[in-house]
């Protein structure tokens, strides 16, 4: 009896033109051959919820990001603050943005160029951000002299969304937008997990999501409602599981790992060892 493959392809793209960062929604692909399980469905529902609600907390922002800000056409545009005009005629700037913890409620944004203004040079920005009901409140940062004045020219209350894995989009002053992709990210999820059963073992193979993984975590459970446990940490896209019982049924899922964390899981397969 055929079952259903359900896996997520995490799509975070950086355009070739001017290295502009763009966040694209994660696509969900359903194919024949693998198992629809609660954990995979929960992954999907989480991603759908993130798109609907913003799906982002203040702590999610901490880290180093590559960000592209795009100015609206008109008076806000110009070549100040590092902006240049792209092939579409829009003024953009791509820069590194460091976001650090400020206190329990806020994070601190430090970056060299104004997110939403190209008509006047404003210098480096030091802003505080706080997530409130799926929006971000940006205020002035605290200077070394204790003053909050003129440290941030991007103050306001803006929409913000976690669009895809480690990629968010936010509004800025003058109706500009900024797309940010984290520079240190976990690998993309493996895909195409399949198995061959031979005497006394199950041989698994899969495809890498990208080339950033240092190793994989092979997860297995012994019943539909069971708990996944790790049975191997291979460094290549294959694994032989010999710790099986004859005539048992097993469910497998693969995760990719690197120094930045763990990917979302691959598709799930069920294997009958006869």
N, C-alpha and C positions, 0 to 999 in steps of 0.2 A: 504494500500500500504506500502510495506516494505521500510524502509530507511536504511541508513548505519551507523554503529557505527565507530567512528574513535577516537581512544585515543592513548596516548603515554605511554609507560611503560619506566620509566627512570631507566636505568640500570647502577648503579655505584657499582662495587663490590670490596670488600677487601678480598683477598685470605686468607684462613685459615692458610696456611703455612707461618710462620714467620710474619704474619700480613702484608704481602706485599701489597701495594696499586696498583691496576690496574684500568685504565680507559677503559671502554668498550663503544662502540657507542650505542646511544639510539635506541631501536627498535621501529618500527611503526607497530601496529596491526590493521587490518581492519576486523570488524565483522558485522554481520547483526543486525539491530534493532535500530540504532540511527542515528542522523543527522550529515551530513557533512556540517559544517558551515565555514564561512570565517575566524573566529577567530581560529578555530582548524587548518585549512589549513595553516594559517600564522604561528602557532606554529611549524608545520612540516617544512615549508619552512625555517624558522629561523634555525632550527636544521640542516637541509641539508646544508644551507649556512655556518653555523659554521664549519662543517666538511671540506667544500671545501676551505674556505678562512682563516681558523684559528679561526674566530669568537671570538676574545678576544681583549680587550683594556687594557691599563695599569691599569685603575681603577678597573677592574674586579679581579685583583690579590690581592688587599688589604684584609688582614685577616690572620687567623691562619690555617695552612695546615698540614696534615700528608702526608709525601712524601717518596716514595721509589725510590732510585737511583740504577740502574743496570749497572755494568761495562761491557765493551766488553771483551771477552776472550783475553788473551795475556798479554802484558807488563803492561797495566794499572791496572790489577787485583791484589788483595792482601788483607791482613787483617788489614791494617792501616786505620785510619779514621773511625773506627767503622764497617767496612765491615765484613761480614761472608759469607760463601759459602752455598747456598741453595741446595735443593734436585736435582736441574737441573745442579749443578756444576757451577752456576753463582754466582758472588760476589755481594751482595746487602747490602744496609743500609736503614733502615726506621727511620725517624727522624721528629721532629716538625720544621716547617719553618714558621717564622713570617715575613709577608710582610706588610710594612707600607708605607704611602704616603711620598715621599721625596720632590717633588715640583710638578708643574703642568704637567711635562713631564715624570717623573721617579718615580719608587718605590724602596724601600730598602728591600733587602733580608737579614735576619739574621738567621743562622742555624749552628749547631755545627760541621758538618762533610762535607768534600768536596764532591760535587755532582759527580765528574768523576774520582777520583783517589784513589786507594787503596794500592799503593806501597810505599807511603811516607806520614807521618803525617804532616798535614798542619794547624790543629787547626780550631777554629771557623771561619766562613766566614761572611763577611760584604760586600755585593755586591749591586750595583745599576743596575736596569733593565729598559729598555725602549722598548715599542712595536713599530716596524717599519715595515709596510707592511706585517703583519702576521708573523713576526719574532721578536725575542727578542734580544736586544743588551745588554750584561752584561759587566759592567765595575767595577773597584775598588770602594769601598765605602770610605767615608771621615772619617778619624780617629779623635780622640779627639785632636790630635796635629795639625790637618789641613792637614795631608799628605794623599794622595790617594794610596800610595805604599803598596803592599803586604797585602791588606785587603781582596782580593778576588782571589781565584785560579781557578775560573770558568768563566773568561772573554772570550768573543767571541760573535759571531753572530749566533743564533741558531733558528731552527724551534720550534714553539710553537702552540698548538691547544687546544681549549676548546672542549674536546671529548664528554663529557656528562655533565649533570647538576652538577655544582660545582666540576668538575674534569678536570684537564688539564694535558697535556703531553708536555715536552720540551726536547730538546737535550742539551748536555753539552760537555765539553772538552773530548777528547779521545774517541769520538763516543759513549759515554754513554747516557742513557736516564733516565728521572725522571718523575714519575707519581705522581700527587698531588691531594688529595681530601680534600676539606675544612672541618674543624672539626665542624664548626657551620653552619648548612645548614637548609634551609626550609624543610618541609615534602615532601615526594614523592606525586605525584598527586593521588587523589582518582580515582576509576574506577568502572565500572559496575553500573552506575547510572540507576535506573528504577523508575517507578511511577505507582500508583494505584489511580484511580479517584473514589471518593465517593461523596455523596451529600454535596456540598458546600466546598469541599477541595480536594487538591491533596497531596497524601502521597508519599514522596520520600525516597528511600533507596539507599545506595551505599556501597562500600568496601573501607577501609582505604588503602592508599599506604604503610604506615608503622605505627609505634606506636609513632611517635614523635610530632604529632599534639596536640595543645591545644584546638583548636576549628575549625569549618568549616565556610565558607562563601557561602551561597546559593545565586546564581546569577540567575536572571530571566529577560527575555525580552518578549515583547508582539507581536512582529512581526519579520519576518526574517531579516529585515534591521534595527531593533530597537537597542537600547543600553541596555546592561545588567545593572541591578541595584540590590543591595543587598536586600534580603527579609528576611534573618534570619541568626543567628550566632550560630547554635547548637553545642553542645560538643560531640554528639554521631552521628553515621552513619545513621541518619534518621531525617526527618523534615516534618511537616504538614503545607502546604500553604493554608490558609483559605481566603486570600485576593484576591480571583479570581472572575471573572464574568462568569455567566452561558453561555455556548456555546463559550467561548473564547479559543484561542489556545495560549499556552505558551511554551517558550523554556527555559530549565534549564541547568546550569552547576555548578559544585561544586569545591571549592578551599579549600585546607587545610592550616592552619596557625599555626605558633609558633613564639617564640621570635626572630627567625632568619629570618623571612619573610614569603612569601606566595608561595605555590606550583604552578606549572602549573595546568591548569584546567582539570577536568574529561572529559569523553565523554559528548556530548550534546544530549539531548532528546527533542522532541516536544510532548506536551500533549494537547489533546483536552478535555476541560471540558464541558460535556453535561448536 
